[in-house]
Amino acid sequence: MPVIKKDQLELYRRVEALEAALTVTLASISTTLPSVKTDVVKNLRIWAENNTQSEGAPKALAALADKIEKTNFNIEN
């Protein structure tokens, strides 16, 4: 985990919350439309490869793709 200054902690927590919300939303949608999750992960990986202008963006995009890919929800009847 990166070292975060106190003034950056709130921003970091908000980014974590948004990431979690996005992951849960996509996992929920993917229970009925599995291709949505696959497409999102695929595009995040493409953006990570193509975003060479930013130092941290490729790593962040790839990490988000990994997190979404590993998330799996099952609906119980």
C-alpha angles and dihedrals in degrees: 000000000000122000109259126197118228093251090054095049096087091050091048091051091049091051090050091050092049091048091051092047091050092048094049091046093051093044090051093049091046091061087074100022109032092178091068093065091044092051093048092050091046092051093046089054091049091049090049091054094045099042098084096142093074123064098210104028099081092051093046093048092047091048091051090049090052092049093049092045092054094048113098128174125187125199114225119206 
